[in-house]
Amino acid sequence: MKKKSFLIPKLFLLAVATIFISSCIKNDNFIKGDAKIRVFHASSLDTTQNFFENGRPLGSATVTGSNSSYVVVAGDSTYKITSRNIDGTTDLASLDNQRLEIGRNYSVFLTRKTPTAPPSLIFKEDQVRVDTTVAKLVFMHLGYTLTSPVIITDEGASFGRFTMNYNDIIEKTIKVDKLTKISFALTTPTLTNPPPAVTVIDATTVIKGKTYVVLIDGTKAGDLQKRVIANN
């Protein structure tokens, strides 16, 4: 009898602890209290960067044309986001008072407005949830070295042809199938672009139930390039 009476309080405490832990867990693998942030180096005229949040390293060194994975930070908090050249000790670009809400995903992009403008950072909340029957594409134009707008078309006719200029953000929801073939071209092609041709987005690139950033960028020479990065 003594053993049974001793077990009851322990089982009760275990049940309470389990309920408490479960209540802290949010959707999308978040633990209550956390936000996620990643960084993109989208400035072909700048060297490898180190990024920081409130003076603490944010991921590892990031080379041009790459991005970090999501880093977990405290949510419902305000941050100063900065970047520095890999061998530098002073900030190259910064953003003050960026608030990250609990359970949200965010991205920071290093870019410039023009080739002669100073480097700057863009802060953006990411979408991570989408209908499982479609794919969501967030087209983002940060190709400041490009000398003409970018034309985007889909042979599968998920959307009509459209044109993008620097800093444009356009969202499209598509039903991915074998006809999906999204292509990119400069309104006024350069001598080398094409060739090289920019690869298309098709059913081997994106899948249903995912949200993607389609980052349009330019090389130092002003040639068109693009990256497709999943948000979820």
N, C-alpha and C positions, 0 to 999 in steps of 0.2 A: 504493500500500500504506500509506503514511504517513497519507493522508487517512482510509482505512477504519479503521485502528487508533485514530485520534483520535476517530472517530465512536462507536465502541463504548462507551467510558466515558461519553460524553455521553448516549447513549440509555439506558444503565443507570441513570444518575442521574435522568433524566426519568421512567423507569418507577418508581423508588423513590419519587420525590416524588408521583407520581400515586396510588400505593398509600397513602401516608401521608395525603394529603388525603382520599381516599375513606374511610379508616378513621375520620376525624374527623367525617364527616357522619352524623347520626342521622336517624330517621324524622321525618315531619311538618315538614320544612324546618328542623330544628334543627341547629346546629353544636355538636358536643360541647363542653360547658362552659357552655352557655347555659340559662336559664330564661326564661319569659315571664310578665308580670304586667300587669294592667289595673285601672283604678279606676272605681267607680260612685258617683255622687252620688244617693243615695236618701233624702235628708232634705229634705222640702218646706219645713221651717221654717228652713232654713239657706241662707245666701247662696252665691254661687259660691266654689269651693274650689280651692286649689293643694295638690297632693299631693307628698310627698317620700319618698325612700328613703335612709336614712343621711344626711339633710341635702341630698341632691341632688334637683332637680326630677324628678318622675315623671309624664311626659306634660305636657300643657298645662292651663290653667285649665278646670275642669269645672263646668258649671251644673247646677242641680237637674233631675233627670230625664234625665241623659245619662251617658255613659261614654266612657272613652278606648279607643283600640285597644291591642292588646298591645304592651308595651315589653320589649325584650330586655335582660336583666341577667345578671350572672355567676351560674351555678348552684352548688349545694353551698355556699351562702353564707348568712349570717344578716343580717337587715335590721331596722332600726327604721322602721316606716311611720308617717307623720304627715300630718295635713291642717291647713290654715290658711285662714281667710277670705281672700279675694283681696286685701284691703287690710290684712291683719293681719301681725304679726311674731311672734306666739306661737302655739303649737300649739293647735288646737281639740280634736283627738282624736289618739290615738297607740296603736300596738301595738309592743311590744318583742320582740326575739328571734324573728322569723319566718323560718324556714329555707326556702329555695327550692331544690328538688332539680333536678339537671340534667335537661333534657328534659321538664319539667313546666310546665303552665299554671296560673296563679293569678289570683284576683280579690279586690279589697278593696272593701268597701261602707261608705260613710258613712251612718249611720242613727241612730235613737234608740230606746230601749225604750218610751218614752211621750212625749207632747208636752211634758211638763215635765221629763223626764230630760235629762241632758247628752248632747251628740253622742258617738257611739262608732264604732269601726271593727270590721268583721267580716272575717276572712281565710278564704278558702276555696280549695281546689284544684279546678280545673275538669276535667271529663271531656271528652276530645276525640275518642276513638275509639268507633265504634259499628258495628253490623252494617249493611251497605249496603242491606239490604232494609227497614229500619225507621228511624224518627226517635226520638231520645231527648229527652224533655222533663224538665228539672229545675225544678220549681215552687218558688219561694222567696218567702216572705211577709215583706216588710219594711214593710208598711203600718201604721206605728204610730199614724197619725191616724184609722184606721178604727175605728168603734165597735162592729162586730160581725164575726163570722167570715165568711170568703169561701167560697161554694159553687162547685165546679167540676164541670161535666158535659160529656160528649161524646156528641152525637147518633149518632156512628158506633159507639159502644159499644166503643171500644178499652179503656176502663176504666170501672169503676163510679163513680157520683157520690161525691165526697169533700169534706170541709170542712177549711179551713186557718185557723190562728191565727197571730199574729205569731211570727216566727222559725222557723216550720215549714219543712222542706225535704222535698219528696216527689218521687220520680222515677217516671216512666212511660215505657214503650216502646210506641210505636204504629205500626201499619201505615197509613201515610197513603194515603187514597183520597178519592173524591168525596163520601163520606158523613161524612168527618171534619169536625166542627163543635164545637169546644171553647168553652164559654161560661163567663162569670164573673158572679157576683151576690153582693151582701151578704145575709147572713141577715136583717138588718133594714135595708131600703133607706132611704137618706136622701131628703129632699124633692127633691134634684136628681140622684139616682143610683139608678136611672134616672129620667128622662133627666139627663145624657147617657148613652147606652148604651156599655158597654165592648165594643169590637170582638171578634169571635170569632177563634179560630185555626182555619184550614182548610188545604186543600191548596195555596192560594196563599201561605200564610204560612210553612209548614214543608215540608221535603222529606226524602226518604229519604237515609240515610247521613250525616245531620247530628245534632249534639247542640246543644240550645238551653237557655239559662236563660230561664225565664218569670218575670219579676220582678213581683210583685204589690206595689203601692204605693198611697199615698193622697195626695190633695191637702191643702192647708192647711184646706180646708173639710170634710175627711173623706169626700170622694168617692172611689170606687174607680177605679183605673187600673192598667194593666199594660203591660209591655214584653216583647218577644221578642228575644233577642240570641243570635246563633250563636257557638258555641265553636270551630268548625272550618270 
